[in-house]
Every structure is written in C-alpha cells, then in structure tokens.
Amino acid sequence: MKAALLIEPKRLEIRDVPTPEIGDRDVLVAIDAVGVCGSDVHIYAGHINWNIDASGREIPLESSPQILGHEIVGRITDVGSKVHDVVVGDRVVVDQGINCSSRGRDRADWCEYCTTGFSHHCADYVEHGITGLPGGFADSILVPAVNVIPIRGDISSEKAAMTEPLGCVLHSLRLVDTYGGRHSFTTDEPSRRVRTVALAGLGPGGQLFGQALRGILGFEGPIVASDPDAGKRRRAREDFGAIVVDPEDPSAMIDAVREASAGRGCEMLIDACGSPTAWRGFATMLRKQGTAILYGFGRERGSEGTLDAIQWRGAHLIASSGASGPLDEEGRPALYREALDHLERDTIRVDDLVTHRYDRLEDLDRALGIDPGSSDHLKGVLIRDVR
C-alpha cells in the first residue's frame, strides 16, 4: 500500500509499505478522510517530535520515519477472527490512541487512568500518527477493533473527520468541573459561576470551543475572542456571538474582557493558539483563581514572566491533551461516540470550517507546509473516498 512518510522535517516521501498483517482482534481500515491537525503541522516543520524512547529522548525521523495523520475516518476492509461487532464495509471513526482496552486487557487489569476515565493518559499509551505508530496518511491503517466507532448515519467522511478535534475540545471543557476549580459552568452558586470567557485563537479548535460553549454547555455569557485573521473573527462573531478583537492592539483584549465582565475579569481563559504574544495579557484579564485551559501547543509561552504572573493569581491550570475520556461497556471511547453524535445532529456545525481539501498523498507537502500559512486557511482535510 502507499503511505506518506516524513523522513526528515519538511520532507515527505510517498513509498510502498507492507499492508499490516491483521491480528484476531484487529480491523483493517481503508482511509476515506483524514483531518490535518496543527500537531501534524508542528511535527512536519520539526518543531516537536513526540516519538520518544524509554528514556524520553526523541527518536530522530532519519532513523524512524513517521506516517502522520490521526483524525481518521474510513471503511473496514478486513476483520480479525475474534471481531464480531463490526463487519467489512462499516464506515468508522478511528480513535488513534492505544490504551488498556486496545491491548485486550481484562477490565480488572486496566491502569488507573483507563479505570478512571482518562484513556488517552493510559500508563502504556501510544498513538497512531503521533508517537511513531503509523497514522492515516496512507491507503489503510490497522487498529484494534475497539478503537473504531461505527458511523450509523449518512454524515460525510469530511465532516466525520472532525470527531477527534471536537472530542479534544469536549474533554478540555469537561475537566473544568472534573478538576474542581473555583469556577464552574454547572454550579448553582452565582459567585462561582463562569460568567465571562476569553478565547485566544480562532483556528479550528477555537471555533469548536465557541460552538461547544453555546450549543452543548448552554453558556450565555460573553465570549471575548481574538485572532489576527479578520475572516476568523467574523466567523466567530456570526457563529457563536463572540465579542471579537484584533490582537494587533495589545490592550484590546484586556480592555474588551474588562468591559464585558464589568471590571471583574474573566473566570475562564482558553488558550487555543499557543502564541507567546497572546500570553502577555493573560494574567491581566484572568480573575484570581480563574481557570486557564492550555489547549493550543506553543513554544516559549512562559517567557517574559507571564507564567509567573498567572501563578501569582492562583490560577487553576488545565493542561489538556487529546480526547481522553471514559471507555464504554464495549471498551470503546465514549467521548468519540458523543462527539460524532453532536456532528451527526448538527449540534456543532463544521461544514464551513474546512477550507482546504486534498485528494492525493502527494498533496500533503502543501497541506502541511504551505497552506497553513495562507490567509484563507482554517482547516485542511485529505479526502480519499473518491476512489
């Protein structure tokens, strides 16, 4: 089968690789669509490498090329001898994370993370398309059968590819209550309720956060959002009623949050961009003991003393990573099923979030290296179900 291998930063090669040999608990999935994530872009550019050895050292691409792509939708083309709950031809969304259930362990032998609903933090966690296991930028992918969620409706593959990123957003918001900070979306105590949200970054993650706050959590308070791109700001204003500001003016976000909150500051701050520039104002706009969700990956976010300033305010930091969530009675990822359900019912609208589409593996250099920097780019998807 064909696959796009990242052999060094900013260098992909399309190669013939062996089709994986199926195990008795596995399914082989022909790829229909794969979302291009910001994490893929960072790995491609050489900013980060999450493929590490037992000592925590990065394994160079030169010695271990990677097949990226983890927002995966496809069709089952083969099943192992012990797989009876999905069949050849089923359309599925893939959970790329390998956890205790994926490894076939009895529930009594699951690690503390899988047992308590944090499957993407499994003690033995590895991840297709991220930590060295082959991802979706290929003709097919082999995964344990419990890692697939069947698609029962007629949702498009492009739309279904947003299941994983939406799951990541839902996980982040759920942690606000799980970790028990001062402020909450669900409390009946007015003084502890989240009343104002500041949202930095209006890429796909930021747009999904805004929609999830309105459509799933029912949050009716002001959302003050910033992004350097005027088109993304306009989208946020129209889709979820955000108060939008241009971060070119360093004080604009701070002033807008202060005005929207009647001088209190925001109880919830979501960093969906990872930009060190955005961090400079975070401590000023965040209330004491407010909650900050660190969602977007970035570098040097603690520069210029910004992290110290946030610490001084006694902030509640949520470092979210992935769509970690509970495993259902079948051992499948419940949060993926929930996210897919929201997409199928249009609770969350993603049709207009995809701005760039690709139908060949050969297009991935552009999808990962060129297009993400263009002014009209929001979300790219590799779509292969046209075959």
C-alpha positions in Angstrom: 0.0 0.0 0.0 1.0 3.6 -0.4 1.9 5.9 2.5 3.4 9.4 3.0 6.5 9.0 5.3 8.0 12.0 7.0 11.7 11.2 6.7 13.0 14.5 8.0 11.5 17.9 8.8 9.6 19.3 5.8 10.4 16.3 3.7 7.8 13.6 2.8 8.3 10.6 0.6 5.5 8.6 -0.9 6.5 4.9 -0.6 5.1 1.4 -0.9 4.9 -0.1 2.5 3.7 -3.5 3.5 0.0 -3.8 4.3 -0.2 -4.7 8.0 -0.9 -8.3 9.0 -4.2 -8.5 10.8 -4.5 -9.9 14.3 -7.5 -11.7 15.6 -8.8 -8.6 17.5 -7.9 -6.1 14.8 -9.6 -4.4 11.9 -8.1 -3.1 8.7 -9.5 0.3 7.7 -9.2 1.8 4.2 -8.8 5.6 4.7 -11.6 7.8 3.5 -10.7 11.1 5.1 -8.0 12.5 7.5 -8.1 15.9 9.1 -4.8 17.9 9.0 -4.2 18.9 12.6 -1.9 21.6 13.9 0.0 18.9 15.7 0.8 17.4 12.2 2.0 20.7 11.0 4.3 21.1 14.1 5.8 17.7 13.6 6.2 18.2 9.9 8.0 21.5 10.5 10.4 20.0 13.1 9.0 22.0 16.0 8.2 18.9 18.0 8.7 15.1 17.9 6.5 13.0 20.2 8.1 9.7 19.2 10.4 9.1 22.2 12.3 6.2 23.6 12.0 4.7 27.1 14.3 7.4 28.4 12.2 10.3 27.0 14.6 11.1 24.2 13.3 11.9 20.8 13.7 9.2 18.1 15.0 11.1 15.0 12.9 10.9 11.9 16.0 9.8 10.0 16.1 6.5 11.9 12.3 6.2 12.3 10.2 7.9 9.6 6.7 8.7 10.6 3.3 8.3 8.9 1.3 11.2 10.4 -2.5 11.8 10.4 -4.7 11.0 13.4 -8.1 12.5 12.7 -9.2 9.4 10.8 -12.4 8.1 9.0 -12.5 5.0 6.8 -14.2 1.8 5.8 -13.4 -1.6 7.3 -11.9 -3.9 4.7 -10.9 -6.9 6.9 -11.6 -8.1 10.4 -9.8 -10.4 12.8 -11.2 -13.8 13.7 -12.4 -12.7 17.1 -14.1 -9.5 15.9 -17.9 -9.8 15.7 -19.4 -6.4 16.5 -18.2 -4.6 13.3 -18.1 -6.0 9.8 -16.4 -5.4 6.4 -18.0 -2.4 4.8 -18.7 -0.5 8.0 -17.8 3.2 8.0 -15.9 4.1 11.1 -14.2 6.9 13.0 -10.9 5.8 14.5 -9.6 6.5 18.0 -5.9 6.7 17.3 -4.9 6.1 21.0 -3.8 2.6 22.2 -4.9 2.1 25.8 -5.6 -0.8 28.1 -8.8 -1.8 26.3 -6.9 -1.7 22.9 -4.4 -4.1 24.3 -7.1 -6.6 25.2 -6.7 -6.5 28.9 -9.4 -7.6 31.3 -11.1 -4.6 32.9 -9.8 -5.6 36.3 -6.3 -5.2 35.0 -6.7 -1.7 33.5 -4.3 1.0 34.6 -5.5 3.7 37.0 -6.0 6.2 34.1 -8.2 3.9 31.9 -10.1 2.9 35.0 -11.0 6.4 36.0 -11.9 7.7 32.5 -8.6 9.1 31.1 -7.9 6.6 28.3 -5.6 8.9 26.4 -3.4 9.1 29.5 -3.1 5.3 29.8 0.0 4.2 31.6 1.1 2.4 28.4 -0.3 4.9 25.9 1.0 5.2 22.4 -0.7 6.9 19.5 -1.1 6.3 15.7 0.2 9.3 13.7 1.7 11.0 16.7 4.1 8.8 18.8 5.6 6.7 16.0 2.7 4.2 15.2 1.6 4.6 11.6 -1.1 7.1 11.0 -3.8 7.9 8.5 -1.7 9.5 5.7 -1.7 6.1 3.9 -4.0 3.8 2.0 -5.0 1.9 5.1 -4.5 1.6 8.9 -4.6 -1.4 11.2 -6.1 -0.8 14.7 -7.8 -2.9 17.4 -11.5 -3.3 16.7 -12.4 -1.5 20.0 -10.7 1.6 18.6 -13.3 2.2 15.9 -16.7 3.9 16.3 -19.2 2.8 13.6 -20.9 5.6 11.7 -24.6 4.8 11.5 -25.9 7.9 9.7 -25.1 9.4 6.3 -22.7 12.0 7.6 -19.9 12.8 5.1 -16.4 11.5 5.8 -15.1 15.1 5.7 -17.5 16.0 8.5 -16.8 12.9 10.5 -13.1 13.7 10.4 -13.9 16.5 12.9 -14.8 13.9 15.6 -11.3 13.7 17.1 -10.8 17.5 17.4 -14.3 18.0 18.8 -13.6 15.2 21.3 -10.4 17.1 22.4 -12.5 20.3 23.0 -15.2 18.5 24.9 -12.6 16.8 27.1 -11.0 20.1 27.9 -14.3 21.7 28.9 -15.3 18.6 31.0 -12.1 19.0 33.0 -13.3 22.4 34.3 -15.8 20.5 36.5 -13.8 17.3 36.9 -10.8 19.1 38.5 -12.9 21.3 40.7 -11.6 24.8 40.4 -13.3 27.8 41.9 -15.4 28.5 38.9 -17.7 26.2 37.0 -20.3 26.1 34.2 -22.7 24.0 36.2 -22.7 25.3 39.7 -25.8 26.8 41.2 -23.8 29.3 43.3 -23.7 32.6 41.4 -20.3 33.7 42.7 -18.7 30.6 41.5 -20.2 30.5 38.0 -18.2 31.2 34.9 -19.7 34.4 33.6 -17.1 35.6 31.1 -14.8 33.6 28.8 -11.7 34.9 27.0 -10.7 32.8 23.9 -7.3 33.4 22.3 -7.1 31.8 18.8 -9.9 31.2 16.3 -8.5 28.3 14.3 -10.5 25.1 14.2 -10.0 24.5 17.9 -11.1 28.0 18.9 -14.2 27.8 16.6 -15.2 24.4 18.1 -14.7 25.8 21.6 -17.1 28.7 20.9 -19.7 26.5 19.4 -19.4 23.9 22.2 -19.8 26.6 24.9 -23.0 27.8 23.3 -24.5 24.6 21.8 -23.5 21.9 24.3 -22.9 23.7 27.6 -25.6 26.4 27.0 -23.2 29.2 28.1 -24.9 32.5 27.5 -22.3 34.9 28.9 -19.9 37.0 26.8 -17.1 35.2 24.9 -14.3 37.7 24.1 -12.2 36.2 21.3 -9.1 37.3 19.5 -7.3 36.3 16.3 -5.1 38.2 13.9 -7.3 36.9 10.9 -10.3 39.1 10.2 -12.2 36.2 8.5 -11.8 34.0 11.5 -13.0 36.9 13.8 -16.0 37.4 11.6 -16.9 33.7 11.7 -16.7 33.7 15.5 -19.0 36.7 15.7 -21.5 35.2 13.4 -21.4 31.5 14.6 -21.4 32.0 18.4 -21.8 35.7 19.1 -18.3 36.4 20.2 -17.0 39.9 21.0 -14.0 39.9 18.7 -10.8 41.9 18.9 -7.7 42.2 16.8 -4.6 41.2 18.8 -2.5 43.7 16.9 -3.5 46.2 19.6 -2.0 44.5 22.8 -4.5 46.2 25.1 -7.6 45.5 23.0 -8.3 42.0 24.5 -7.7 43.2 28.1 -10.0 46.2 27.6 -12.7 44.1 26.0 -12.6 41.5 28.8 -12.8 44.2 31.4 -15.7 45.9 29.7 -17.6 42.6 29.1 -17.1 41.4 32.7 -18.0 44.8 34.3 -14.4 45.1 35.5 -14.2 41.6 37.2 -12.0 39.9 34.5 -12.8 36.5 33.0 -13.3 33.3 35.1 -12.3 31.2 32.1 -9.5 31.7 29.7 -8.9 29.3 26.8 -5.6 29.4 25.0 -6.4 27.8 21.6 -3.4 29.3 19.8 -0.2 28.6 21.9 1.2 32.1 21.0 3.6 33.6 23.4 2.3 37.0 22.3 -1.2 36.2 23.5 0.2 35.0 26.8 1.4 38.5 27.7 -2.1 39.7 28.6 -3.5 36.5 30.1 -2.7 37.3 33.8 -4.1 40.8 33.4 -7.5 39.6 32.2 -7.9 36.4 34.3 -9.6 36.7 37.6 -7.8 35.5 40.7 -8.3 31.7 41.0 -9.8 31.7 37.5 -9.2 28.7 35.2 -6.9 28.7 32.2 -7.2 25.9 29.6 -3.9 25.3 27.8 -5.1 23.8 24.5 -3.0 25.1 21.7 0.5 23.8 21.6 3.1 26.6 21.5 6.7 27.4 22.4 8.0 29.8 25.0 4.6 30.6 26.4 6.1 31.3 29.8 8.6 33.9 28.5 8.7 37.4 29.9 7.4 36.3 33.3 3.9 35.6 32.1 3.6 32.2 33.7 4.9 33.6 37.0 2.1 36.3 36.8 -0.5 33.6 36.2 0.8 31.6 39.1 0.7 34.6 41.4 -3.0 34.9 40.7 -3.6 31.4 42.0 -4.9 30.3 38.6 -6.4 26.9 38.0 -4.5 25.5 35.0 -5.9 22.7 32.9 -3.3 21.1 30.6 -5.5 19.2 28.2 -4.1 16.7 25.7 -6.2 14.7 23.4 -9.8 13.4 23.6 -9.1 11.5 26.7 -12.3 10.1 28.2 -14.0 7.1 29.6 -14.2 3.8 27.8 -17.8 2.4 27.4 -19.0 -1.1 28.3 -17.6 -2.3 25.0 -14.2 -0.8 25.8 -14.7 1.8 23.1 -14.0 5.6 23.5 -17.3 7.1 24.8 -16.2 10.7 24.1 -15.6 9.9 20.4 -19.1 8.5 20.2 -20.5 11.6 21.9 -18.6 13.9 19.6 -19.7 12.0 16.5 -23.3 12.2 17.7 -23.1 16.0 18.0 -21.7 16.2 14.5 -24.5 14.0 13.1 -27.2 16.0 14.8 -25.6 19.3 13.8 -25.3 20.5 17.4 -21.9 21.5 16.2 -21.7 22.8 12.7 -18.4 22.1 10.9 -19.3 22.1 7.2 -17.8 25.6 6.6 -14.7 25.0 8.8 -13.0 23.0 6.1 -11.3 25.5 3.7 -8.8 23.2 2.0 -9.3 19.8 0.6 -6.7 17.3 -0.9 -7.3 14.0 -2.6 -3.7 12.7 -3.1 -0.9 11.8 -0.7 1.3 13.8 -2.9 -0.6 17.0 -1.9 0.5 16.7 1.8 3.6 18.8 1.5 1.3 21.6 0.5 -1.3 20.7 3.2 1.3 20.6 6.0 3.8 23.2 4.9 2.4 25.9 2.6 -1.4 26.2 3.0 -1.5 26.5 6.8 0.3 29.9 6.5 -2.2 31.3 3.9 -4.7 33.9 4.9 -7.7 31.9 3.9 -6.7 28.7 5.6 -8.7 27.3 8.5 -8.9 23.5 8.3 -7.5 21.0 5.7 -8.7 17.5 5.1 -7.3 14.8 3.0 -10.3 13.1 1.3 -9.8 9.8 -0.3 -13.2 8.2 -0.5 -13.5 9.5 -4.1 -11.6 6.3 -5.2 
